[in-house]
Amino acid sequence: MTGIVHHECSRTSWSASRHTYIMDVGDRIEIPLMVVSPFTGNRILPPPRPETRYFEIEVDEVRASGKKTYVFQNIFPVMAGRSPDWYFLRFRIRRGGWTITERFHGRSDSGESQWIYTDDFNILFLSSGGGHDLGMLIQLITARLDEIAASVLSGTPLASQVESQMACRDVFDSMFSEGVDGAFRDTVLYREHSHGIPGDPAGTGTLREEDICRYHGRIIAPVGKAADLNVDIARIEELDDLSWLYE
């Protein structure tokens, strides 16, 4: 069960503070990392992958007009440990503090490496309205982190938002690999109605202006379907007044 082992608050400006938490998920779990880059796109780094049980959470507190607003900032898988307690004779005079020794996160000229579940927590904060008090926000983050850790330990990790987006993108890339026409060529709707499209649907030539005017207002339909069309044009009142053509 995920729990908070350390919390500290530091002022970042006159009206803002940053809350930093270290959370322990109980067991070491594998940390898949990905590189986010505007140049090469997102890519998941191959194994071997680091393992840890600790995560650092950053939440900003902003005070304005007598109200406090809490904004989730980031989550980092980290390596952390607590220094020994201080004793005098048999009495503990000071509890050992927590220290982060490594963060599995980095920036370079080519992009930024981050945990693949980082965007899940950003979306969790935004989709929940972003109007929670600090206690409720930390509960939401803790519950989601515990859910992810449990799924990794079970051997069936939850798909992250990034992985779902990448899978969706791969499907669309495959679907449209032969162009738009190729993507829909085998569908029933395309096969039934493509014969009514003048010219070659797969052609890439430019349609001339006179061609556009030639087919404007026309429809090609099978005889059986045309027999079902029973429209008396004379009864359409909008066609009686054509003055709008000369405005």
C-alpha positions, -999 to +999 in steps of 0.1 A: +000+000+000+014+034-011+021+058+018+038+091+024+072+088+042+083+125+039+068+159+034+083+193+033+072+227+023+094+255+010+084+291+000+091+298-037+078+334-037+059+358-015+025+342-024+036+307-034+050+276-018+060+241-031+050+209-013+074+180-019+064+145-009+083+112-010+059+082-014+068+046-009+049+020-029+061-008-007+081-029-032+106-021-060+089-019-094+103-016-129+104+020-142+100+022-180+113+055-193+106+074-225+122+102-244+099+131-252+114+151-281+099+176-306+125+164-331+123+126-330+089+121-314+082+100-283+100+067-279+102+043-251+137+033-240+145-004-242+156-026-212+174-028-189+152-006-168+158+008-133+138-002-103+127+017-073+100+019-047+101+057-041+085+086-059+088+123-055+056+144-059+057+182-064+026+203-057+025+241-058+004+262-034-006+296-046-023+322-023-044+350-039-074+370-026-075+350+006-078+317-012-053+288-017-050+269-049-030+237-053-015+227-086+001+194-094+035+199-110+054+166-115+061+131-103+096+116-104+107+080-097+137+084-074+162+065-053+159+077-017+169+068+018+168+080+053+199+089+073+204+073+108+187+089+138+208+109+162+211+095+197+225+109+230+231+079+253+199+060+248+177+089+238+169+098+203+173+135+199+167+139+162+151+117+136+171+110+105+160+129+074+152+116+040+175+122+011+170+117-026+201+102-042+189+099-078+160+110-100+151+089-131+145+121-151+167+142-173+169+168-200+192+170-230+194+189-263+175+161-280+146+159-255+135+150-220+134+115-204+105+108-180+085+080-165+059+067-190+031+073-165+039+110-159+011+122-182-014+100-164-011+122-133-013+155-153-045+142-169-058+130-135-053+166-121-069+183-151-099+159-155-107+161-117-113+199-121-080+211-104-100+226-076-092+202-047-077+210-014-042+196-007-054+166+012-078+155-016-053+161-043-027+140-025-053+112-020-060+111-057-023+110-066-016+083-040-045+061-052-034+063-088+002+056-079-009+026-058-030+013-087-001+015-112+024-001-088+000-030-080-005-036-117+033-037-124+038-061-095+010-084-108+028-087-141+001-069-161+010-032-161-017-007-169-013+009-203-001+045-198-017+075-217+014+077-238+013+041-248-024+043-257-017+074-279+012+057-296-008+025-303-036+047-317-012+065-339+003+033-352-032+020-361-039+052-381-005+051-398-012+015-409-048+023-420-038+052-442-005+037-455-021+034-489-038+068-488-074+077-479-089+058-508-069+027-498-082+029-462-119+027-472-117+007-504-129-026-488-157-011-468-193-020-478-204+017-480-175+024-504-182-006-526-219+003-529-215+039-537-181+044-554-196+036-588-216+068-585-185+090-583-176+104-617-141+096-629-114+076-611-116+080-573-080+070-570-067+096-594-046+124-581-052+149-609-065+184-602-102+190-607-108+218-631-133+246-624-156+237-652-157+201-639-168+213-605-197+234-621-206+205-644-214+181-616-228+207-591-263+198-581-263+164-598-265+130-583-259+096-599-280+068-584-292+033-595-325+031-613-341+013-583-331+040-559-341+068-584-376+053-585-380+060-548-373+097-554-407+115-556-400+152-553-422+178-570-397+207-577-426+230-584-438+227-548-405+239-533-413+275-525-377+285-521-372+280-558-399+305-568-380+335-557-346+337-574-339+373-567-311+364-543-290+354-574-287+390-584-278+405-551 
